[in-house]
Amino acid sequence: MKLLTLVSLAVRYLSRYKRRYFFLFLALVVGFAVITAITAVKEGMTDMLYRTAQSHYAGDLIALGLDHGGVGSMFRLGQKEIDAILAAAEQLNLTPDRIVMRTNFMNEAAVYYNGNMARLKYVNGVDWDAEAGLFNSFNYEAKPEKSLEGDEAIVISSPIAHYLGIRQGDSLILEVKNYLGQKNTGSFVVAGIIEDKTIFGYFKSYISRNALNELLGFNAGECSAIGFFFTDKKADIDRNKVLLQWVLEDSGIHTAATMRNRSDFEAEQAMEWDGINVFILTLEIYLSDVDDLLKAMDILSYLLFAMMLVIVFVSALVTYKLILFERSQELGTMLVLGFQEKDITWILGIEAACLVVISVIAGFLFSFVLVKILSVLPFSDISGFEMFMKDGKLFALYRFENILINTLAIFVVLLPALGIPAFNVSRGFLSQMLKGNGE
């Protein structure tokens, strides 16, 4: 009952002195909004990069084959390697959400249309049905009129379409070098044009895996990579990578050494061997160079976080001291009327806590405004920045744990800033408090 009375008094005093609290309220709102917006945008950028890379490299955990048996090197997994990888995954009970196979060609591919030619960096051979979810998730400049199927369909990216003047339904010629180093061509009909201007989207196309296997001289059913997709198991991917590699080595499959980053991956590709070598990769290995940028952003966000907390602390300390100095006579009168020192401390503490709660809610809502402002800034003009963006705009991802940490950080900073002055003033000399001299 007494606690309810103290809470009621604290809320009443907070309402009475709302004008004096306005500056502190403003500092808390802006500080929390900036902190929350920074963390949400950083999480959004990381999430968009991961999702884009996941669809581009086809998985969270990828078994990639590199064959030195033909003319030059070519990404390829033979049936022996495919069977061993799938058997190893079953033995380890990896239980991925889905498994996809892709044939990848990344060497001197070209597209011809109306006498003009453009180079392609990525030609991906996919199983249309198995990756229907991927193609449904794309933003299209020209969306396929029906479900993708057959060996004649091709999906290209908008930069290539614009460069060659290709429209949906047009026929084009795709040229690649096969396993023996000979040039092979195939005629394809443009089923869709993807609106993708990221570094992953430029100079990329998709055809059926069967069609690309035939052009490259691969056997039916072969591929370049097997991708395993997981959800809510990101912490286990590195462990699964090591286990999968161990099982493959024990089964007699030639595998590359354990890799930690892209530099290790490139060094392993430069090694000499005969036949097919299997690389067990994660997205973190592919993205290790970009990950350095994300870590730099983390450091910057932590510095901004610390600066905002310092500003909040100083603002709270100065403002609250002034407020308590002005209210010292009132607090002294409360002591005369029978309130104990701990009651005064409780009232001031509850008053401050209510202010923080209101400020945090307002700051959280204001963070949406800040994110909206950031989303309209022309970050897309920065080369390569599109991979962090969604539909050409910065994307904010609000995670509950981040919001909780930000809220706790505000409380931790404000406890000494508000609690110490409140504790001191409630234990001041009564005669000085009644004169209005504060501490």
VENZI-V558473 format. One record per residue. SS is DSSP state (helix for helix, strand for strand, loop for the rest). BURIAL is 1 if it has 9 or more other ideal C-beta (glycine too) atoms within 8 Angstrom, else 0. Layout:
ss = {SS:SS}
burial = {BURIAL:BURIAL}
//
This chain:
ss = {loop:helix:helix:helix:helix:helix:helix:helix:helix:helix:helix:helix:helix:helix:helix:helix:loop:helix:helix:helix:helix:helix:helix:helix:helix:helix:helix:helix:helix:helix:helix:helix:helix:helix:helix:helix:helix:helix:helix:helix:helix:helix:helix:helix:helix:helix:helix:helix:helix:helix:helix:helix:helix:helix:helix:helix:helix:loop:loop:loop:strand:strand:strand:strand:strand:strand:strand:loop:loop:loop:loop:loop:loop:strand:strand:loop:strand:loop:helix:helix:helix:helix:helix:helix:helix:helix:helix:helix:helix:helix:helix:loop:loop:loop:loop:loop:loop:strand:strand:strand:strand:strand:strand:strand:strand:loop:loop:loop:strand:strand:strand:strand:strand:loop:loop:strand:strand:strand:strand:strand:loop:strand:strand:strand:strand:strand:loop:loop:loop:loop:loop:helix:helix:helix:helix:helix:helix:loop:loop:strand:strand:strand:loop:loop:loop:loop:loop:loop:loop:loop:loop:loop:strand:strand:strand:strand:strand:helix:helix:helix:helix:helix:helix:helix:loop:loop:loop:loop:loop:loop:strand:strand:strand:strand:strand:strand:strand:loop:loop:loop:loop:loop:strand:strand:strand:strand:strand:strand:strand:strand:strand:strand:strand:strand:loop:loop:loop:loop:loop:loop:loop:loop:loop:strand:strand:strand:strand:strand:helix:helix:helix:helix:helix:helix:helix:helix:loop:loop:loop:loop:loop:loop:strand:loop:strand:strand:strand:strand:strand:loop:loop:loop:loop:helix:helix:helix:helix:helix:helix:helix:helix:helix:helix:helix:helix:helix:helix:helix:helix:helix:loop:loop:loop:loop:strand:loop:loop:loop:loop:loop:loop:helix:helix:helix:helix:helix:helix:helix:helix:loop:loop:loop:loop:loop:loop:strand:strand:strand:strand:strand:strand:strand:helix:helix:helix:helix:loop:helix:helix:helix:helix:helix:helix:helix:helix:helix:helix:helix:helix:helix:helix:helix:helix:helix:helix:helix:helix:helix:helix:helix:helix:helix:helix:helix:helix:helix:helix:helix:helix:helix:helix:helix:helix:helix:helix:helix:loop:helix:helix:helix:helix:helix:helix:helix:helix:helix:loop:loop:loop:loop:helix:helix:helix:helix:helix:helix:helix:helix:helix:helix:helix:helix:helix:helix:helix:helix:helix:helix:helix:helix:helix:helix:helix:helix:helix:helix:helix:helix:helix:helix:helix:helix:helix:helix:helix:helix:loop:loop:helix:helix:helix:loop:loop:loop:helix:helix:helix:helix:strand:strand:loop:loop:strand:strand:loop:loop:loop:loop:loop:helix:helix:helix:helix:helix:helix:helix:helix:helix:helix:helix:helix:helix:helix:helix:helix:helix:helix:helix:helix:helix:helix:helix:helix:helix:helix:helix:loop:loop:loop:helix:helix:helix:helix:helix:helix:loop:loop:loop:loop}
burial = {0:0:0:0:0:1:1:0:1:1:1:0:1:1:0:0:1:1:0:0:1:0:0:1:1:0:1:1:1:1:1:1:1:1:1:1:1:1:1:1:1:1:1:1:1:1:1:1:1:1:0:1:1:1:1:0:1:1:1:1:1:1:1:1:1:1:1:1:0:1:0:0:0:1:1:1:1:1:0:0:1:1:0:1:1:1:1:1:1:0:0:1:0:1:0:1:0:0:1:1:1:1:1:1:1:0:0:0:1:1:1:1:1:0:0:0:0:1:1:1:0:1:1:1:1:1:1:1:0:1:1:1:0:1:1:0:0:1:0:1:0:1:0:1:0:0:0:1:0:0:0:0:1:1:1:1:1:1:1:1:1:0:0:1:1:1:1:1:0:1:0:1:1:1:1:1:0:1:1:0:0:0:0:1:1:1:1:1:1:1:1:1:1:1:1:1:1:1:0:1:1:1:1:1:1:1:1:1:1:1:1:1:1:1:1:1:0:1:0:0:0:1:1:1:1:1:1:1:1:1:0:0:0:0:0:0:1:1:0:1:1:1:1:1:1:0:1:1:0:0:1:0:1:0:1:1:0:0:1:0:1:1:0:1:1:0:0:1:1:0:0:0:0:0:0:1:1:1:1:1:1:1:1:0:1:1:1:1:0:1:1:0:0:1:0:0:1:1:0:0:1:0:0:1:1:0:0:1:1:0:1:1:1:0:1:1:1:0:1:1:1:1:1:1:1:0:1:1:1:0:1:1:1:1:1:0:0:0:0:0:0:0:1:1:1:1:1:1:1:1:1:1:0:1:1:1:0:1:1:1:0:1:1:1:0:1:1:0:1:1:1:0:0:1:1:0:0:0:1:1:0:0:0:0:1:1:1:1:1:0:0:0:0:1:1:1:0:1:1:0:0:1:1:0:0:1:1:0:1:1:1:0:1:1:0:0:1:1:1:0:1:1:1:1:1:1:0:1:0:1:0:1:1:1:0:0:0:1:1}
//
